Amino acid sequence: MIVIAALFTAVGQLLWKLSSGHININLILGCLLYGFGAIFMIIAFKFERVSLLHPFLSLGYVISIILGFLLLSEEISIPKLLGTLLIIIGVILVGGKNE
């Protein structure tokens, strides 16, 4: 559920970018998705520890980088790629259940 929240917030922010700061369908859909992401976070936090779930929200950065590359033709530099890999490793190490 928390990964869906990260996905919704990342896609919502992408739609904000695509709206170019104007009130249009992209902006409205972006706000809705971002809001749904927040609702999913609230529900997920109700059922699990924050210390376990919160690291998964950083996957939103990974999703944003992928969306920027695929949809906005943004470059992924070596430092950005390494940082993205560190985020993924961090999520696995910190957010993975060890109990």
Backbone as CSV, one residue per row, in Angstrom:
resi,resn,N_x,N_y,N_z,CA_x,CA_y,CA_z,C_x,C_y,C_z
1,MET,0.825,-1.189,0.000,0.000,0.000,0.000,0.878,1.265,0.000
2,ILE,1.997,1.214,0.717,2.865,2.386,0.783,3.580,2.621,-0.550
3,VAL,3.859,1.556,-1.284,4.481,1.710,-2.611,3.485,2.355,-3.572
4,ILE,2.215,1.993,-3.451,1.178,2.635,-4.277,1.095,4.114,-3.929
5,ALA,1.214,4.440,-2.644,1.215,5.842,-2.224,2.375,6.595,-2.864
6,ALA,3.556,5.992,-2.868,4.724,6.625,-3.493,4.499,6.803,-4.991
7,LEU,3.901,5.806,-5.629,3.611,5.887,-7.067,2.620,7.003,-7.355
8,PHE,1.528,7.048,-6.591,0.518,8.089,-6.810,1.094,9.482,-6.621
9,THR,1.891,9.683,-5.574,2.440,11.019,-5.352,3.436,11.400,-6.449
10,ALA,4.229,10.440,-6.908,5.189,10.734,-7.978,4.471,11.071,-9.283
11,VAL,3.450,10.308,-9.627,2.693,10.582,-10.862,1.937,11.901,-10.714
12,GLY,1.408,12.159,-9.526,0.737,13.441,-9.294,1.672,14.610,-9.523
13,GLN,2.896,14.504,-9.025,3.873,15.574,-9.226,4.269,15.707,-10.695
14,LEU,4.353,14.583,-11.396,4.635,14.640,-12.831,3.527,15.405,-13.557
15,LEU,2.298,15.131,-13.190,1.178,15.838,-13.823,1.207,17.324,-13.496
16,TRP,1.653,17.682,-12.270,1.823,19.098,-11.954,2.823,19.726,-12.905
17,LYS,3.921,19.026,-13.149,4.950,19.516,-14.069,4.365,19.703,-15.465
18,LEU,3.589,18.712,-15.912,3.011,18.780,-17.252,1.946,19.872,-17.376
19,SER,1.402,20.318,-16.257,0.382,21.375,-16.301,0.995,22.739,-16.612
20,SER,2.309,22.848,-16.500,3.030,24.108,-16.740,2.520,25.244,-15.865
21,GLY,2.018,24.904,-14.693,1.561,25.930,-13.760,0.207,26.519,-14.094
22,HIS,-0.497,25.933,-15.040,-1.826,26.417,-15.417,-2.892,25.485,-14.853
23,ILE,-4.053,26.040,-14.599,-5.161,25.197,-14.127,-5.729,24.470,-15.328
24,ASN,-5.452,23.177,-15.392,-5.950,22.335,-16.481,-6.118,20.913,-15.950
25,ILE,-6.461,19.991,-16.827,-6.742,18.622,-16.418,-5.525,17.960,-15.770
26,ASN,-4.330,18.260,-16.258,-3.122,17.693,-15.654,-2.963,18.132,-14.206
27,LEU,-3.203,19.393,-13.949,-3.076,19.912,-12.586,-4.129,19.282,-11.673
28,ILE,-5.352,19.202,-12.149,-6.441,18.637,-11.345,-6.200,17.159,-11.067
29,LEU,-5.847,16.389,-12.103,-5.553,14.960,-11.906,-4.341,14.768,-10.999
30,GLY,-3.343,15.634,-11.155,-2.161,15.562,-10.304,-2.511,15.770,-8.840
31,CYS,-3.373,16.737,-8.566,-3.804,16.981,-7.179,-4.590,15.790,-6.633
32,LEU,-5.456,15.219,-7.472,-6.232,14.052,-7.037,-5.323,12.863,-6.725
33,LEU,-4.388,12.583,-7.626,-3.486,11.455,-7.385,-2.613,11.688,-6.161
34,TYR,-2.135,12.893,-6.009,-1.319,13.213,-4.836,-2.143,13.019,-3.563
35,GLY,-3.385,13.462,-3.604,-4.279,13.286,-2.466,-4.551,11.819,-2.169
36,PHE,-4.787,11.032,-3.221,-4.990,9.592,-3.026,-3.731,8.954,-2.436
37,GLY,-2.573,9.425,-2.873,-1.322,8.927,-2.297,-1.261,9.195,-0.803
38,ALA,-1.686,10.380,-0.394,-1.697,10.716,1.034,-2.674,9.819,1.791
39,ILE,-3.820,9.546,1.202,-4.803,8.669,1.848,-4.239,7.261,2.003
40,PHE,-3.581,6.758,0.971,-2.968,5.435,1.057,-1.899,5.402,2.149
41,MET,-1.137,6.501,2.286,-0.130,6.569,3.346,-0.785,6.489,4.717
42,ILE,-1.828,7.258,4.907,-2.521,7.281,6.196,-3.043,5.888,6.544
43,ILE,-3.645,5.225,5.573,-4.164,3.878,5.815,-3.026,2.911,6.126
44,ALA,-1.958,2.975,5.357,-0.826,2.072,5.582,-0.215,2.289,6.963
45,PHE,-0.066,3.552,7.377,0.516,3.846,8.686,-0.360,3.338,9.828
46,LYS,-1.639,3.177,9.562,-2.553,2.663,10.581,-2.234,1.203,10.921
47,PHE,-1.700,0.461,9.948,-1.507,-0.972,10.116,-0.055,-1.412,10.335
48,GLU,0.882,-0.504,10.187,2.287,-0.911,10.319,3.087,0.214,10.940
49,ARG,4.269,-0.102,11.438,5.151,0.879,12.072,5.669,1.897,11.046
50,VAL,5.769,3.114,11.494,6.306,4.186,10.647,7.749,3.871,10.249
51,SER,8.521,3.346,11.183,9.931,3.063,10.897,10.101,1.994,9.817
52,LEU,9.107,1.174,9.633,9.159,0.167,8.577,8.668,0.730,7.247
53,LEU,7.600,1.520,7.293,6.970,1.997,6.061,7.612,3.236,5.450
54,HIS,8.041,4.158,6.299,8.495,5.451,5.771,9.643,5.355,4.777
55,PRO,10.609,4.460,4.964,11.658,4.354,3.942,11.124,4.047,2.538
56,PHE,9.994,3.366,2.458,9.424,3.038,1.148,8.931,4.267,0.400
57,LEU,8.629,5.346,1.120,8.201,6.576,0.450,9.310,7.167,-0.407
58,SER,10.563,6.872,-0.067,11.668,7.383,-0.880,11.677,6.748,-2.268
59,LEU,10.919,5.678,-2.457,10.794,5.111,-3.799,10.116,6.087,-4.761
60,GLY,9.422,7.077,-4.204,8.851,8.127,-5.042,9.919,8.854,-5.848
61,TYR,11.114,9.026,-5.251,12.227,9.652,-5.975,12.670,8.774,-7.142
62,VAL,12.716,7.481,-6.898,13.116,6.539,-7.946,12.090,6.564,-9.074
63,ILE,10.823,6.533,-8.713,9.751,6.570,-9.717,9.819,7.866,-10.505
64,SER,10.071,8.981,-9.819,10.153,10.284,-10.501,11.295,10.331,-11.510
65,ILE,12.417,9.760,-11.146,13.556,9.739,-12.068,13.225,8.900,-13.298
66,ILE,12.587,7.767,-13.091,12.204,6.902,-14.219,11.174,7.600,-15.100
67,LEU,10.162,8.215,-14.490,9.143,8.925,-15.273,9.755,10.103,-16.038
68,GLY,10.647,10.831,-15.376,11.310,11.945,-16.056,12.105,11.477,-17.257
69,PHE,12.782,10.355,-17.118,13.558,9.784,-18.222,12.639,9.325,-19.354
70,LEU,11.589,8.593,-19.006,10.708,8.008,-20.030,9.780,9.025,-20.700
71,LEU,9.262,9.961,-19.918,8.231,10.850,-20.448,8.690,12.269,-20.744
72,LEU,9.773,12.696,-20.095,10.234,14.069,-20.277,11.615,14.158,-20.911
73,SER,12.145,13.005,-21.297,13.473,12.930,-21.924,14.571,13.536,-21.049
74,GLU,14.427,13.404,-19.734,15.461,13.889,-18.834,16.603,12.880,-18.798
75,GLU,17.803,13.400,-18.634,18.979,12.528,-18.580,19.136,11.922,-17.201
76,ILE,19.684,10.723,-17.174,20.054,10.092,-15.910,21.574,9.996,-15.911
77,SER,22.188,10.902,-15.162,23.652,10.934,-15.076,24.142,9.791,-14.189
78,ILE,25.428,9.548,-14.228,26.018,8.511,-13.380,25.766,8.809,-11.895
79,PRO,25.998,10.050,-11.420,25.699,10.325,-10.007,24.223,10.102,-9.656
80,LYS,23.327,10.487,-10.563,21.900,10.280,-10.313,21.567,8.794,-10.284
81,LEU,22.188,8.026,-11.165,21.980,6.579,-11.194,22.491,5.933,-9.909
82,LEU,23.679,6.354,-9.470,24.239,5.816,-8.227,23.375,6.187,-7.026
83,GLY,22.889,7.412,-7.000,22.010,7.836,-5.914,20.719,7.035,-5.894
84,THR,20.188,6.769,-7.076,18.970,5.972,-7.188,19.203,4.555,-6.674
85,LEU,20.335,3.982,-7.020,20.665,2.643,-6.524,20.830,2.640,-5.007
86,LEU,21.421,3.707,-4.468,21.558,3.809,-3.008,20.193,3.889,-2.323
87,ILE,19.270,4.614,-2.941,17.919,4.688,-2.380,17.287,3.303,-2.344
88,ILE,17.404,2.572,-3.447,16.822,1.229,-3.516,17.461,0.311,-2.477
89,ILE,18.784,0.369,-2.360,19.479,-0.452,-1.362,19.042,-0.041,0.048
90,GLY,18.913,1.251,0.281,18.474,1.733,1.584,17.076,1.260,1.943
91,VAL,16.185,1.282,0.975,14.823,0.793,1.212,14.852,-0.682,1.582
92,ILE,15.667,-1.435,0.877,15.765,-2.872,1.173,16.327,-3.097,2.571
93,LEU,17.377,-2.363,2.934,18.027,-2.554,4.226,17.204,-2.035,5.395
94,VAL,16.639,-0.852,5.244,15.922,-0.228,6.362,14.469,-0.687,6.411
95,GLY,13.844,-0.815,5.270,12.423,-1.134,5.241,12.109,-2.619,5.184
96,GLY,13.112,-3.440,4.944,12.863,-4.871,4.878,12.628,-5.441,6.258
97,LYS,11.649,-6.300,6.355,11.353,-6.912,7.643,12.474,-7.887,8.004
98,ASN,12.902,-7.774,9.241,13.994,-8.608,9.711,13.569,-9.422,10.932
99,GLU,12.264,-9.486,11.149,11.752,-10.100,12.368,11.060,-11.406,12.081
